């Protein structure tokens, strides 16, 4: 769980700095949410980085919220969801690989 949060931080490190914060949506609760919050708090304290704001979305509402937001251009910059493969196949999201973040 903590490793996943750290992997997200690595992706964010590779993102070019920009004025607006990046958004990340997730359905984490409990220990996973605390780990992600700790990583993002540490990241956001760094000088000169693009801040990242997390939004916890209940798992049962994730699909409808994402499907409603993306066509309006209001979806997240990053997402963590058990249906990521589905979102990629549907063209709603794109999985980042090494070639995208190098």
URNOR-V466147 format. One record per backbone hydrogen bond with DSSP energy under -1.0 kcal/mol. CO is the residue of the C=O (numbers start at 1). NH is the residue of the N-H. E is the energy in kcal/mol with one decimal. If there is no record, write none. Layout:
CO,NH,E  CO,NH,E
This chain:
1,5,-1.8  2,6,-2.4  3,7,-2.3  4,8,-2.0  5,9,-1.8  6,10,-1.9  7,11,-1.8  8,12,-2.3  9,13,-2.3  10,14,-1.5  22,53,-3.1  23,77,-1.0  23,78,-2.3  24,55,-2.6  25,80,-2.3  26,57,-3.4  29,32,-1.1  29,33,-1.0  30,34,-2.4  31,35,-2.5  32,36,-2.5  33,37,-2.9  34,38,-2.4  35,39,-2.2  36,40,-2.7  37,41,-2.6  38,42,-2.2  39,43,-2.4  40,44,-3.0  41,45,-1.1  43,46,-1.7  46,49,-1.0  51,22,-3.0  53,24,-2.3  55,26,-2.1  58,61,-1.6  58,62,-1.0  61,65,-2.4  62,66,-2.7  63,67,-2.7  64,68,-1.8  65,69,-2.0  66,70,-2.6  69,74,-2.6  70,73,-2.1  78,25,-2.1  81,84,-1.4  83,87,-2.4  84,88,-2.6  85,89,-2.4  86,90,-2.3  87,92,-2.2  87,93,-1.5  88,91,-1.4  97,100,-1.0  97,101,-1.1  98,102,-1.4
